[in-house]
Amino acid sequence: MPDSVSPSVALSKSAAAAEKSPLANSRLAAGFIAPILGRTALRNVNGYFNFPLIRAGETVTQGHIDRAQHLGRLYELIAATETE
């Protein structure tokens, strides 16, 4: 008969495993998101159907980053804010 584990024990074990994981556990821990917060977009980035995700001259907010991640356009957002 298999050992049963209470949900709270299983949750604490998974949380402990997540802390030791080499993968980023939060949005800002990913390393490439935090540096673009507050930057100015140098060009437009569009989502689906040519709807603007961010326009040139706008400041990048967490909302822009969340939408870019959801639409798979995060790399385009990063590229639009890179300085030379």
Short mmCIF file of the C-alpha atoms (twelve columns), coordinates in Angstrom:
data_MODEL
# 
_entry.id   MODEL 
# 
loop_
_atom_site.group_PDB 
_atom_site.id 
_atom_site.type_symbol 
_atom_site.label_atom_id 
_atom_site.label_alt_id 
_atom_site.label_comp_id 
_atom_site.label_asym_id 
_atom_site.label_seq_id 
_atom_site.Cartn_x 
_atom_site.Cartn_y 
_atom_site.Cartn_z 
_atom_site.pdbx_PDB_model_num 
ATOM 1  C CA . MET A 1  0.000  0.000  0.000   1 
ATOM 2  C CA . PRO A 2  1.582  3.362  -1.037  1 
ATOM 3  C CA . ASP A 3  2.341  6.008  1.539   1 
ATOM 4  C CA . SER A 4  -0.133 8.843  1.454   1 
ATOM 5  C CA . VAL A 5  1.178  12.381 1.774   1 
ATOM 6  C CA . SER A 6  -0.988 15.222 2.968   1 
ATOM 7  C CA . PRO A 7  -1.445 18.096 0.497   1 
ATOM 8  C CA . SER A 8  0.296  20.582 2.804   1 
ATOM 9  C CA . VAL A 9  3.387  18.351 3.070   1 
ATOM 10 C CA . ALA A 10 3.444  17.831 -0.700  1 
ATOM 11 C CA . LEU A 11 3.139  21.586 -1.250  1 
ATOM 12 C CA . SER A 12 5.989  22.380 1.128   1 
ATOM 13 C CA . LYS A 13 8.169  19.749 -0.570  1 
ATOM 14 C CA . SER A 14 7.455  21.205 -4.003  1 
ATOM 15 C CA . ALA A 15 8.165  24.744 -2.728  1 
ATOM 16 C CA . ALA A 16 11.477 23.584 -1.283  1 
ATOM 17 C CA . ALA A 17 12.344 21.888 -4.577  1 
ATOM 18 C CA . ALA A 18 11.467 25.066 -6.497  1 
ATOM 19 C CA . GLU A 19 13.857 27.122 -4.343  1 
ATOM 20 C CA . LYS A 20 16.708 24.766 -5.220  1 
ATOM 21 C CA . SER A 21 15.828 24.694 -8.911  1 
ATOM 22 C CA . PRO A 22 18.336 26.283 -11.314 1 
ATOM 23 C CA . LEU A 23 15.403 27.713 -13.283 1 
ATOM 24 C CA . ALA A 24 14.018 31.171 -12.595 1 
ATOM 25 C CA . ASN A 25 11.103 31.045 -10.161 1 
ATOM 26 C CA . SER A 26 9.766  34.548 -10.687 1 
ATOM 27 C CA . ARG A 27 9.365  37.012 -13.542 1 
ATOM 28 C CA . LEU A 28 12.154 39.295 -12.337 1 
ATOM 29 C CA . ALA A 29 14.506 36.424 -11.495 1 
ATOM 30 C CA . ALA A 30 14.679 35.543 -15.178 1 
ATOM 31 C CA . GLY A 31 17.357 38.215 -15.546 1 
ATOM 32 C CA . PHE A 32 16.340 39.558 -18.916 1 
ATOM 33 C CA . ILE A 33 13.063 41.137 -17.813 1 
ATOM 34 C CA . ALA A 34 14.112 43.457 -14.984 1 
ATOM 35 C CA . PRO A 35 16.651 45.414 -17.070 1 
ATOM 36 C CA . ILE A 36 14.031 46.538 -19.590 1 
ATOM 37 C CA . LEU A 37 11.590 47.924 -17.014 1 
ATOM 38 C CA . GLY A 38 11.570 51.691 -17.372 1 
ATOM 39 C CA . ARG A 39 13.415 51.726 -20.688 1 
ATOM 40 C CA . THR A 40 12.054 53.651 -23.645 1 
ATOM 41 C CA . ALA A 41 10.964 51.757 -26.758 1 
ATOM 42 C CA . LEU A 42 12.972 52.858 -29.768 1 
ATOM 43 C CA . ARG A 43 10.489 51.413 -32.263 1 
ATOM 44 C CA . ASN A 44 6.972  49.999 -32.373 1 
ATOM 45 C CA . VAL A 45 6.333  46.380 -31.406 1 
ATOM 46 C CA . ASN A 46 3.094  44.887 -32.684 1 
ATOM 47 C CA . GLY A 47 1.133  41.887 -31.455 1 
ATOM 48 C CA . TYR A 48 -1.429 39.920 -33.425 1 
ATOM 49 C CA . PHE A 49 -3.296 41.597 -36.265 1 
ATOM 50 C CA . ASN A 50 -0.795 44.464 -36.195 1 
ATOM 51 C CA . PHE A 51 -2.213 45.712 -32.865 1 
ATOM 52 C CA . PRO A 52 0.474  47.802 -31.117 1 
ATOM 53 C CA . LEU A 53 1.990  46.221 -28.035 1 
ATOM 54 C CA . ILE A 54 4.152  49.291 -27.402 1 
ATOM 55 C CA . ARG A 55 4.840  52.370 -29.498 1 
ATOM 56 C CA . ALA A 56 8.163  54.121 -30.025 1 
ATOM 57 C CA . GLY A 57 8.779  56.590 -27.220 1 
ATOM 58 C CA . GLU A 58 6.678  54.784 -24.592 1 
ATOM 59 C CA . THR A 59 8.249  53.604 -21.344 1 
ATOM 60 C CA . VAL A 60 8.185  49.837 -20.741 1 
ATOM 61 C CA . THR A 61 5.978  48.812 -17.812 1 
ATOM 62 C CA . GLN A 62 5.277  45.449 -16.215 1 
ATOM 63 C CA . GLY A 63 2.024  45.384 -18.182 1 
ATOM 64 C CA . HIS A 64 3.928  45.629 -21.463 1 
ATOM 65 C CA . ILE A 65 6.200  42.784 -20.372 1 
ATOM 66 C CA . ASP A 66 3.282  40.584 -19.310 1 
ATOM 67 C CA . ARG A 67 1.469  41.126 -22.622 1 
ATOM 68 C CA . ALA A 68 4.656  40.515 -24.599 1 
ATOM 69 C CA . GLN A 69 5.234  37.231 -22.755 1 
ATOM 70 C CA . HIS A 70 1.617  36.183 -23.305 1 
ATOM 71 C CA . LEU A 71 1.845  36.948 -27.035 1 
ATOM 72 C CA . GLY A 72 5.309  35.434 -27.491 1 
ATOM 73 C CA . ARG A 73 6.806  38.835 -28.369 1 
ATOM 74 C CA . LEU A 74 9.164  39.317 -25.414 1 
ATOM 75 C CA . TYR A 75 12.326 39.094 -27.519 1 
ATOM 76 C CA . GLU A 76 10.940 41.703 -29.907 1 
ATOM 77 C CA . LEU A 77 10.201 43.972 -26.933 1 
ATOM 78 C CA . ILE A 78 13.725 43.510 -25.607 1 
ATOM 79 C CA . ALA A 79 15.194 44.227 -29.023 1 
ATOM 80 C CA . ALA A 80 13.077 47.373 -29.364 1 
ATOM 81 C CA . THR A 81 14.491 48.762 -26.129 1 
ATOM 82 C CA . GLU A 82 18.147 47.901 -26.627 1 
ATOM 83 C CA . THR A 83 20.607 50.754 -26.687 1 
ATOM 84 C CA . GLU A 84 23.715 50.570 -28.803 1 
# 
